[in-house]
Amino acid sequence: MNEQTRRIPTRPPMPRSQRGTMLIIALIVLVAMSLAGIATMRSVDTATVMAGNIAFRQSALNAADQGIQAGYAVLKTPSPSSDLTKDGSLWLVPTAGYFSNAPINDPNWSDAAAWVNAVKLNGGAADAAGNVVSFLVQRLCTVSNCAVGATCGGQPNLCGSTPGSATLSGEGNDNFRVQQGFVTLPQVHYRITARAVGPRNSIAIVQTLAR
């Protein structure tokens, strides 16, 4: 055989030894995907809790409106209406929850102490949604058990009030003259405050004015 055509057989290349790089990368990706999955689950749980809290708060707000309606009913109860100059405990038919005066400084309605004298609907039993409703009715005057504009115990009874709808002497008249003024007594303001306490410590406080 010619020396030029003779070939020396060569061995096949040996595979390179594996160093585990792909395994490390796969583990890193797996850990990253696990963390992403956990974060997604926590986000869904948080959203569910927030939605539940909003629903409970809305339910408490709707329940507090029942307290407002009960306050209106209290204002319609006394007969004669002059009973409104006295606390409800002094009416011919004693009715809790009505007070003929209000403090000058508004109390902290979030404090349970402000609701000690409040009336609870249904005897304090919770409604179908688990809300306990309380309400207070206050005449916006400075002196209790005292007529509007009178002086009781040496203190003049000042009351928040506005003119009625038909208090002017007549349309078209010059109401800037002294003799042309208000001819009927102003209407006194009453404040109705209601609170509903429901599940998950949801609390709703609603307040309105009536005259």
C-alpha positions in Angstrom: 0.0 0.0 0.0 1.2 3.4 -0.9 2.3 5.4 2.0 0.5 8.4 0.8 -2.9 6.6 0.8 -2.5 4.9 4.1 -4.5 6.4 6.8 -4.1 5.9 10.5 -7.5 5.2 12.1 -8.5 7.8 14.7 -10.5 7.3 17.9 -13.9 8.9 18.1 -14.0 12.1 20.2 -14.7 11.5 23.9 -17.8 13.3 25.3 -17.0 16.2 27.6 -17.7 15.5 31.2 -21.0 17.3 32.3 -20.7 19.9 35.1 -24.4 20.2 36.1 -24.9 23.7 34.7 -28.3 22.9 33.2 -29.5 21.4 36.5 -28.6 24.6 38.4 -30.4 26.7 35.8 -33.5 24.5 36.0 -33.6 24.7 39.8 -33.3 28.5 39.6 -36.2 28.7 37.1 -38.3 26.3 39.3 -37.7 28.4 42.4 -38.7 31.6 40.4 -41.9 30.0 39.2 -42.7 28.8 42.7 -42.3 32.3 44.1 -44.4 33.7 41.3 -47.2 31.2 42.0 -47.1 31.9 45.8 -47.3 35.7 45.1 -50.3 35.1 42.8 -52.1 33.1 45.4 -51.5 35.7 48.1 -52.7 38.4 45.7 -55.9 36.5 45.0 -56.5 35.9 48.7 -56.0 39.6 49.5 -58.4 40.6 46.8 -61.0 38.2 48.2 -60.6 39.5 51.7 -60.9 43.1 50.5 -64.0 42.3 48.5 -65.5 40.7 51.6 -64.7 43.7 53.8 -66.3 46.0 51.3 -69.4 43.9 51.2 -69.6 43.8 55.0 -69.2 47.6 55.2 -71.9 48.2 52.6 -74.2 45.9 54.6 -73.5 47.8 57.8 -74.1 51.1 55.9 -77.5 49.8 54.8 -78.3 48.6 58.3 -77.5 52.0 59.7 -80.2 53.6 57.6 -82.7 51.6 59.6 -81.5 53.5 62.6 -82.1 56.8 60.8 -85.7 55.7 60.0 -86.2 54.7 63.7 -85.0 58.2 64.7 -87.6 59.8 62.4 -90.3 57.6 64.0 -89.3 58.9 67.5 -89.7 62.5 66.3 -93.2 61.7 65.1 -94.2 59.9 68.3 -94.8 62.6 71.0 -98.2 64.2 71.3 -98.4 67.0 71.9 -95.3 68.1 70.1 -94.2 70.3 73.1 -92.9 67.0 74.6 -89.9 67.5 72.3 -88.7 70.2 74.8 -88.1 67.4 77.3 -85.9 64.3 77.2 -87.7 61.1 76.1 -87.6 59.7 79.6 -89.9 62.5 80.7 -92.6 62.0 78.0 -96.1 60.8 78.9 -95.0 57.5 77.3 -91.3 57.3 78.1 -89.2 56.7 75.0 -85.5 56.1 75.2 -83.0 57.6 72.7 -84.3 61.2 72.6 -82.5 64.0 74.3 -83.7 67.6 74.3 -80.1 69.0 74.1 -76.8 68.2 72.5 -73.2 68.9 73.6 -71.5 71.9 72.1 -68.6 69.8 71.0 -69.5 66.8 68.9 -68.5 63.6 70.6 -66.2 61.0 69.1 -68.8 58.8 67.5 -66.1 56.1 66.9 -65.8 55.8 70.7 -68.2 53.2 72.3 -68.7 55.6 75.2 -70.7 57.9 72.9 -73.3 55.2 72.5 -74.0 54.4 76.1 -77.4 56.1 76.1 -78.3 54.9 72.5 -81.2 52.7 71.7 -80.5 49.4 70.0 -83.0 48.1 67.4 -84.5 44.7 68.0 -83.4 44.8 71.6 -79.8 44.5 70.5 -80.2 41.4 68.5 -78.3 41.3 65.2 -80.2 41.4 61.9 -80.0 38.7 59.2 -76.6 40.1 58.0 -75.2 40.2 61.5 -75.5 43.9 62.1 -76.4 45.5 65.5 -78.0 48.9 65.0 -78.1 51.8 67.5 -79.4 55.3 67.2 -79.7 58.6 69.1 -81.9 61.6 68.5 -80.8 65.0 69.8 -82.5 68.4 69.8 -79.8 70.9 68.8 -80.2 73.1 71.9 -77.8 74.0 74.7 -80.2 73.4 77.7 -82.0 70.2 78.3 -85.7 70.1 79.3 -86.2 73.7 78.4 -88.4 75.4 75.8 -86.8 77.0 72.7 -85.6 80.5 73.5 -86.5 80.2 77.2 -84.1 80.6 80.2 -83.8 77.6 82.5 -81.6 77.6 85.5 -80.3 81.0 84.6 -79.1 79.7 81.2 -80.7 80.9 77.9 -81.6 78.0 75.7 -80.0 78.6 72.4 -81.1 76.2 69.6 -80.0 75.6 66.0 -82.8 76.6 63.7 -83.8 78.0 60.3 -86.8 79.9 59.1 -89.7 77.8 57.8 -90.8 77.8 54.2 -93.6 80.3 54.8 -92.0 82.7 57.3 -92.0 85.9 55.2 -94.8 88.4 55.5 -95.6 88.2 51.8 -94.2 87.9 48.3 -93.2 91.1 46.7 -93.0 93.1 49.9 -89.8 94.9 50.9 -88.4 92.4 53.5 -85.5 94.8 54.3 -87.8 97.0 56.3 -88.0 96.5 60.0 -91.8 95.9 60.0 -91.5 93.4 57.2 -89.7 90.4 58.7 -90.2 86.8 59.8 -93.7 86.3 61.2 -93.5 82.6 62.3 -91.1 80.9 64.8 -88.0 79.3 63.3 -88.0 75.6 63.0 -85.6 73.8 65.4 -83.1 71.3 64.2 -82.8 67.7 65.4 -79.8 65.4 64.8 -80.3 61.7 64.2 -77.1 59.6 64.5 -77.2 55.9 63.8 -74.5 53.2 64.0 -74.3 49.6 62.7 -71.7 47.2 64.0 -71.4 44.1 61.8 -69.1 41.1 61.2 -65.3 41.6 60.9 -65.6 44.7 63.0 -67.3 46.6 60.2 -68.8 49.8 61.6 -70.9 52.3 59.7 -72.0 55.6 61.2 -74.7 57.7 59.5 -75.9 61.1 60.6 -78.7 63.4 59.3 -80.5 66.6 60.4 -84.3 67.1 60.6 -86.5 70.0 61.4 
